[in-house]
Amino acid sequence: MNHWALGLTNHFVIGVVAEGIGKRIPTVAMPCVNAAYVQHPQFVRSLETLRNAGVAVLYGPGGFEPNEPGTGRPEGYPWDLALAAAVRIVESAP
């Protein structure tokens, strides 16, 4: 999230999504991070930057809610929320 928000495109995937902002491609992001990672001050700024750029960021209530470090729960990742947000974007497109 931080690389993307800062436009640091040294990784192919970050370059693709960063370019998507410029091309105005509707994008949904749901960061899967732990509670320690989100304490970094840049994280919240990055979410705000991406939201202001038009990215639908699903984080917090109604999106991904972080767990404590080392207590990953891949089976609990809320894919349904990300897919529902993508469907809403597609259905609202002209």
C-alpha positions as CSV (number, residue, x, y, z in Angstrom):
1,M,0.0,0.0,0.0
2,N,2.8,2.4,0.9
3,H,4.7,1.8,-2.3
4,W,1.6,2.2,-4.4
5,A,0.5,5.4,-2.6
6,L,3.9,6.9,-3.0
7,G,4.2,5.9,-6.6
8,L,7.3,3.8,-6.0
9,T,7.0,1.5,-9.0
10,N,10.1,-0.6,-8.6
11,H,7.9,-3.8,-8.7
12,F,5.9,-4.7,-11.8
13,V,2.6,-5.1,-9.9
14,I,2.9,-1.7,-8.2
15,G,3.6,-0.1,-11.6
16,V,0.4,-1.7,-13.0
17,V,-1.9,-0.5,-10.3
18,A,-0.2,2.9,-10.1
19,E,-0.8,3.3,-13.9
20,G,-4.4,2.2,-13.3
21,I,-4.9,5.3,-11.2
22,G,-3.7,7.5,-14.1
23,K,-5.9,5.6,-16.6
24,R,-8.9,5.9,-14.2
25,I,-9.4,2.2,-14.1
26,P,-11.7,1.4,-11.2
27,T,-9.8,-0.5,-8.5
28,V,-10.6,-2.2,-5.3
29,A,-7.9,-2.8,-2.7
30,M,-8.2,-4.6,0.6
31,P,-4.9,-4.7,2.4
32,C,-4.2,-7.8,4.4
33,V,-2.0,-6.5,7.2
34,N,-1.5,-7.2,10.8
35,A,-2.1,-4.9,13.7
36,A,1.6,-4.1,14.2
37,Y,2.1,-3.1,10.5
38,V,-0.7,-0.6,10.6
39,Q,0.9,1.3,13.5
40,H,3.4,2.8,11.0
41,P,2.4,6.4,10.5
42,Q,2.7,6.1,6.7
43,F,0.0,3.4,6.5
44,V,-2.9,5.6,7.3
45,R,-1.6,8.4,5.0
46,S,-1.2,5.8,2.2
47,L,-4.9,4.7,2.6
48,E,-6.0,8.3,2.4
49,T,-3.9,9.0,-0.7
50,L,-5.2,6.0,-2.5
51,R,-8.8,6.8,-1.6
52,N,-8.3,10.4,-2.8
53,A,-7.0,9.0,-6.0
54,G,-10.2,7.0,-6.5
55,V,-9.2,3.6,-5.2
56,A,-11.9,1.8,-3.2
57,V,-9.9,0.8,-0.2
58,L,-11.7,-1.7,2.0
59,Y,-10.0,-1.5,5.4
60,G,-11.5,-1.3,8.8
61,P,-15.1,-1.9,9.6
62,G,-16.8,-3.2,6.5
63,G,-13.4,-4.3,5.1
64,F,-10.3,-6.1,6.3
65,E,-9.7,-5.7,10.0
66,P,-6.2,-6.6,11.1
67,N,-5.3,-9.4,13.4
68,E,-2.4,-9.6,15.8
69,P,1.0,-10.5,14.3
70,G,1.5,-14.3,14.0
71,T,-2.2,-15.0,14.2
72,G,-2.9,-15.1,10.5
73,R,-6.2,-16.5,9.4
74,P,-6.2,-17.0,5.6
75,E,-9.5,-18.8,5.7
76,G,-11.0,-15.7,7.3
77,Y,-10.0,-13.2,4.6
78,P,-13.2,-11.5,3.5
79,W,-13.0,-12.2,-0.2
80,D,-16.8,-11.7,-0.4
81,L,-16.4,-8.0,0.5
82,A,-13.8,-7.4,-2.2
83,L,-15.8,-9.1,-4.8
84,A,-19.0,-7.3,-3.8
85,A,-17.2,-4.0,-4.1
86,A,-15.9,-4.9,-7.5
87,V,-19.4,-5.9,-8.6
88,R,-20.8,-2.5,-7.4
89,I,-18.1,-0.7,-9.3
90,V,-18.9,-2.6,-12.5
91,E,-22.6,-2.3,-12.2
92,S,-22.4,1.5,-11.6
93,A,-20.2,2.1,-14.7
94,P,-21.8,3.9,-17.6
